[in-house]
C-alpha cells in the first residue's frame, strides 16, 4: 500500500511513534509532518529555517532537527512551535548541518557537510563544540556510535570512514575504496556496515588490525 505525499514534499526521514504514526521530514516541502497510516491523515507544520533532513526525539517529546542552512532547530509537537538556533561565529559560520545522533547525555552530534567539521551541541542547543576535520571538503554525512563506543563518521567525498574519540580528540580515517561514496552506517556484529552510493553497494568494515590512512588530533573550539 502507498500514500501520495503533497507535491514537492520529498519525504526524507521517518521516525516511528509508539501509537503507529510516523514523523516525516519533508526535505522539499520545508515542513515537519506526522502521518497516521490507519487514517491516512497527514498533519503538517511549516519549517521556515530551510530543509529538514532528519530529526531525533528527546525524552521531553521535542524533535531536534539539524537544517541544511546550518540552523539547529527544535520543534515542540505539544505547542506546534519551532525554536531556531544559529551560531554567532561570523568568521567561521556553520554552513550546512547533516544527519543527527542523539547521545546518551542528551547532546546532539552533527556535522557541517559543506565545510568539513564535526559538532557536538549541548543538550539545550545553546553552545557547541566544533572539531575541524583535516579535509574541509570530505563531506561528513552520517554519524553513529560504533561497537567500540567511539564516534564513527562517513566521509562521503573522501571515500573514507572515520573514527573519532571525543576523550582524546583523535581522528582516524580508513579508506574503503577508490571513487566510492560511503553514506549510511549501522553496527553489525562488532563491525561497521555501510552503504556506498557510487557503485550501489553495501559493505562491512572491520577496523581491527587495519592501519588507518591517517591519524590526527583535532582541536576543540567552543562556539555559541
N, C-alpha and C positions, 0 to 999 in steps of 0.2 A: 504494500500500500504506500502511496505517496501523497504528499500535500504540497501544493504550489505556494511558495512564499511570494510576497509582494515583488513587483518589478524592481530590478536592480538591488535586491536585498543582499545577494551574495553571502548567504549564511556561512560562517567560517568556524564556529565553535559551538559545541553543545555541552551543557552541564546539567546532569540529571538530578532532579529533586526526589525526595522520598515518596511524594504523592504521585509520581509518574509523569509529572510535567518536566519540561526542559527549558532552561535558559538558553537563548540563542543570540550569539553576537552577529550582527549584520555588518559585515565589512564594507559592503557597498551602500547599504541603506542608512548608515550612520545612526543606528539605533540599537538599543538593548531590548530584547523581546523575550516573552515567555509563552511557550506553546504547550497546549494541552491536547495530546493525541486522542484522548477519549471524546472530546467535544469538538476538536478541530478549531478551537478558539485561539487566536494569536493576539496577545496584548503587547503593545509597543511603547517605548519611551524614547524620544529623540535624544541623541547624544551629540551635543554641539561641539565637542572637542575636535573630533575628526572621524577616525575609522577604528572602531573597537575590534581588535583581532581576537582576543581571548580574555577570560577572566578567571579569578579564583574567588571562592566564597569563604569568608571568615566566620568564626563561631557566633558572632552577633547578627549574622544574616546578611551583612553587606557584601556586595560584589566589588572586587578591586580589578581595575581594567587598565593595563598599560596601553596607551594610544600611539598610533603611528606618527603623531606630530610631537611626541616627546612628553606628553602630559600623563601623569598618573592620576587616574580618576577613581573615585569610589561612588557607588550607587546604592542607595537605601531603598529596597523594594517596599518597605513599610510606608514611606512618605513619597516615593517616586522622585526623589531629588538626587542630583549629581553634585559632587564636590570635586573641583579640578585643582590639581597641584602641579605647578611648573617650577623648575629650578630657576633661581635668581642669578645663577652664574652666567653672565652675558659674554664672558670671554670664551668659555667652553660650554655652550648650551647642550642640552640633551636633544638630539635631532629626531630619533625615531625609536620608541620602545618596542621590544619584541615580547615573545611569549613569557608569561609569569610562572614563578614557582613560589608557592606559599610554604615557608619554612615552619618548623615546629614552634618557634618562639613568636610567630606572628609577623615576622619580617617578610618582605616580598623581594625576591630576586627577579631581575630582568636584565636586559642588555640594550645598548644603543646599536641598532643594526647598521646604521649609516656611518658611525664614527668609532666603531670598534672599542667599546668599553663594557665592563661588567658592573652592574649596580645592585646594591642591596639597600632597599628602603626600610626605614624604621617602621614598626607596626602601625603608627599613626600617620605615616606618609610625610611627616614634616621635614625629615632630613634623609640623607642618603650617603652611602659610601661608594665611591667610584674607583675602580681599578682600570686604567687604560691598558688595552691589550697591545702586545708588540706590533701586530699588524692592524693598523687602523681600518683596513678595508677587508678584513676577514669575514665580516657579516655574521656575527654571533646570532644564533637563532633560538634553538630550544635549550632549556636548562633543566637538569634533573639532579637529584641526589643519587649518586652511584652506589653500587653494592659495598664500596669501601667507605661510605659516609661522606665522601668529597663531593664538590660541585662539579658536574660534567656539562660541557657546553658543546654544541655542534657549531663548527665554524664553516658556514655554508660556502663562502667564496675561497676558502683556503684548503678545501679538501681534507679537513682535519677534525678530529675530536680532541677536546682539551679537558684536562683535569685541573681543578683549582682547589687549593687548600686554604680556606679562609683564615685558619690559625697562623699560617706561616706566609701567606700571600704568594706561595709558589704555584706557578702555572707550568704544566707540562703539556706539550702538544704532540699528537700522534697522527701521522698521515694514514689515510685509509684508501688511498688510490691516487690516480692522476686524472685531472679533468673530471672529478666527481663532485657532487653537491650533497653532502650529508645534511639531513634535516632533523627528523624526529628521532627520539631515543626512548628506550624503556630498559629497565633492569631485567635481565634474563639469565637465570642460573649463574649468578655471580659475575655476569659479563654485561656488556652493553649491546643491546640490539638497536639497530638504527636503519632509517630509510635513506635511500640515495636517489635523487630525483633526476640526475642526468641520464643514467643508464636504466633507471627504473628497477632498482634492486633493493632487497632487504639484506643487511649484513649483521654479523655478530662479531664484536670486537672483544678480545680478552687482553687486557693490558699487562697481565702478569708475564714477566720475562721479556717484555718488549722495550727496546731502547727508544725513549722519546725523540722526536725530531728536534725538539727544542725545550729548554728549561730556563725559566726566568722568574725572579722575584719581583712582583709588581708593587707599585707604590699606591697606598691607600690615600685618597683625598676625600675629606668630608665636605659635602655640599648641602645647600639648603634650597 
